[in-house]
């Protein structure tokens, strides 16, 4: 709980530092909380691996790296508080909303679905706590090498059939939380992947709610939770849901930056971080990073020139 709290607080402060300053702390709250879960885990994974590379052993000192990242996020957040407040009006397309009665029915059904999916994931995780396929053969196994291997942690990359080229976001964050806990409990990867699953839903719901209206947000989140593949990948502890989270985050942040009336550029920093973390999650994320750079260049340079890009 302590390790995850440090990670989530770091992520929240980092996200808040690059979001437009608002008078109420509840502005964009669900969006910021959902985004901070993925970014907090990504930062924890990076700090863990930085320590492992520097000292070639997983000692208790890696907690200091987490504290350094937390302190940096606090300083960034405090500095950002000095900025003036932004009154942002999103230039949304007019979308017909659901009737009040229908909206209540859909909202109730959505809450029931969220609760049902949570219990289904919990029961499935109890039955298969080690995950499935890539989780057992790659991500969780590599995390155990990092946690138990001492100075031989590098041997995790010498097992050919375990895909040594796979990036290390999930193994890094799981092994780091295991070090805090003092044991490689299966509870950690279960919680990490469940948080990624529900934060993806929260991210989709919250972003569409203030871009296109609450009815569109709740319908989109409803459809996402209805996808058995999405839910199954989450409970199987695969990296597909985390990398999808970073894909979605990047697209949303670019969309917000382009459509907010004030054209708030610091959000591009968050988009850059989420794009980089996508590459740190799966090999497909590296292609996504290149695609984002090329697509952004093709869209921005003809209109605003090289300096803006």
N, C-alpha and C positions, 0 to 999 in steps of 0.2 A: 504493500500500500504506500509506503514511504517513497519507494523508487518511482512508482507510477505517478504519485502526487508531484514529485519534483519534475518529472517529464511533462506532465500536463500543464503545470503552472508555467514552466519555461515556454511551452508552445503557445499558451494563451497570451502571455506578455509579449512574445515575439509577434504574434498575429496582430494584437491590438496596436503595436507600435507602428505598423504599416497600413492600418486601416484608417480612414478619415476620422478625425477627432469629433466626437459627438458629446452633447451635453448630458445625455442619459447613458448610464452603463448598460442599460437594457437594449440599446439600439444595436441591431444585428447580433444579439447575444447568441442565439442558437447557431447562426452561421459561424461566428467566431469560435464558439466552443467546439463545434463539429470539425472545423478546420484545424484547431489547435491540437486535437487528438492525434491526427496524422503527422503534423509538423513536430509535435513534442516527441513522438516515438522516433521520427526520423532524426531529430537532433540527438536523442539519446543513443541511437545506433551509431551515429557518426562519432560522438564523443567516446563511446566505448572502443571503437576500432582505432581511433587516434591514439588512445592510451595503449592499446595492445601493440600497435606498431612501434611506439616510442620505447616501451619498457619490456616488450617481448614476454610478458607474463601478466596474468590477471590478478593483480594485487588489490588491496583495499584502496589504494591511492587513486583508482579510476573514479571514485566518488568525487574527488577534488575537481576532476574535469567537468563532471556534471554541475558542480557548484559554480565553476567558472562560467559555464554557459548560462546558468540561472542568473548569476550576478550581471552578466552582460545584458541579458533580457530585461532585468530590472532597471539598469541604467538607461537602456534604450527607451523603455516605457516612460520613465521619469522625464527624460529629455523631451519625448514626444508630447508630454502634458503641457509643455510650454507653448505649443503651437496654438493658434487661434482655432476656434470651433468651425467646422464645416457644416453648412446646411445643404445636404445633397438631395437633389430630386432626380429620381431615375426616370429617364425618358422611355417609359414602357409603352408597348403597343396595347391598344384597348382590346381587352379580351372579355367576352361575356362571362360573368360569374354564375355559379350555381345558385339556384333559389335558396333562401335561408333554410327551409325545411330539408331540402336535399343535401345542403351543406352539412347540417347537423347529422343526418343519417350517414353520410360519407365519413365524417369525422369520427363518429362512434365506431363504424366498421374498421376504420384505420387503426384506432387505438386497440381494438380487439385483435386485429391482425398483428400489431407490434407485440402485444403480450403473448399471443399464440406462437409467433416466430421465436420469441425469446425463450419460452419454455421448450419448444421443439429443439432449438440449438443446445439448450442446457442438457436435455435428456440424451441427445445424440452425442454430446461431448463426454458425458459420463460413460456412455457405452464404448466410444472410441476416443479416449483422451489423447492419444498420440497423433491423431490426424490420419491422413491418407496419402499414399504414394509420395509425392514430392515433399510433403511435410515430414514423413518419417525417414525418407532416404536422403533428403538434402537439408532442408531448413532446420528442423529440430536436431538432426544428427550433427550438423555443423555447429549449432549452438552448444551441444554437449562437448564437442572437441574444444571449443573456446573456454567453456566453463571448467572442464575436468583436465584438459591437456597440459596445463602449465606451459613450459617453454616449448613443448611439442605441438602447440595448437596449429602450427602451420601444416601438420600432417593431414588436416582436414581437406586440403587442396590436392593431396596426392592420391585420393581415391577416385579413379577415373569414372566409374559408373555413377558417382554422385554429382556429376555435372559441376566440376570445379570452377567453371566460368560464371556460375550464377552469382549475381550481386548479393550483398550481405545485410540489407536492412533488417529483415526478419530475424536471422540468426544473431545479429548484433544486439537488437533490442531485447530479445528473449534471454540471451546469455547475460546481459547486463542486469536484468531484473532477477535472474537466478542468483547472481552474485550478491545482490542486496538481501535476498531471501535466505541465502546460505545453503540452498538445495535446489536441484533441478526438477522441481515439481511440475507436473503436467498442467497445473492450474494457470501458469503464466501464459503459455502460447494460446490456451483457450480464451483467456480474457483479452489478450492482444487482438486476436482475430475477430472476436465478437465486437470489440470496440470499433475496429475498422469497419465491420459490417454495418453497424447501426449509425456510425458517424457519416458513412456514405449516404445513407437514407436521410439523415438530418441535414446534410449539406445540400442535397438535391431539393428537399422540401423548403428549406429556409431561403435558398437563393431564388428559386422560382416564385416563392411567395412575395418577395418584394420586387421582383422584376416583372412578373406577369399576373400576380394576384394569388391569394391564398388557395382558391379553388384549384388553380393549375398546379400549385405546389403539392397539394395533398393528393391529387390524382396521379401525378408523376411518381410520388413516393409510394403510393398504393401499388402502382404497376411494377415498380422495382422490387418491392417486397413479394409480389406475386410470382416473380421469376424463381423457379426452383433451382436453376443453375446458379444464380447469384447466391441464394441462401446455402446451397450445397457446398459451393466453393468456400464460403465463410466458415462453415462448420468443419470442413476438411482441412482447415489451417493452411490453405494454399495461398500463394502470393498474388493470385489474380485479383482478389478483392482489394488488397492494399494498393496495387498498381493502378487499378481502376479508380480508386479514391483520388490518387494524385493526378490522373488524367482529368477527372471531373473538376478537381480543384483548379487546375491550370486553365481550363476552358472558361470556367466561371469567372476567375479573376481577370482574364483578358476581356471578357464580355463586360464586366463591371467597369473596368478602366475605360473602355471605349464608349460606354453609354451613359455613365454618370455625367451630369451637366458640367461639373467642374473638371472633368478629365484628370482624375487624381493619379499621378504617375507613380508614387511610391508603391502602389499595388502591383506594379510590374516586378518589384523585388520579390514579393510573395510568389508571384507566378514563376519567377526564375527558380526559387527554392523548391517549389512543388514539382517543377519539371526535372530538376536535378535529383530529387528524391525518387521520382519515378524511375530514373535510370539506376538508382541505387537499390531498387526493389526487384526489378526483372530485366533481363536482356532486352525485352521488347521496349522497355522504357528508354533505352539508348536511342532506338529508332524514333521514338516519340519526341525526344529532345531535339534531334536533328530536324524532324518534321515541323516542330514548333518554330525553330529558327528560320527555316526556309519559308514557311507559310507567312510568318510575321513580316519577313523581308518583302515578299511579293505583295503584301497588302499595304504596308506602311511606306516603303521607299518611293513608289510612284506618286503618292499623294503628299507626303510630308518631307521627303528627302532623306539623305543618308544620316544627317545629324540626329534626327529623331529616332531612327532605328538604333 
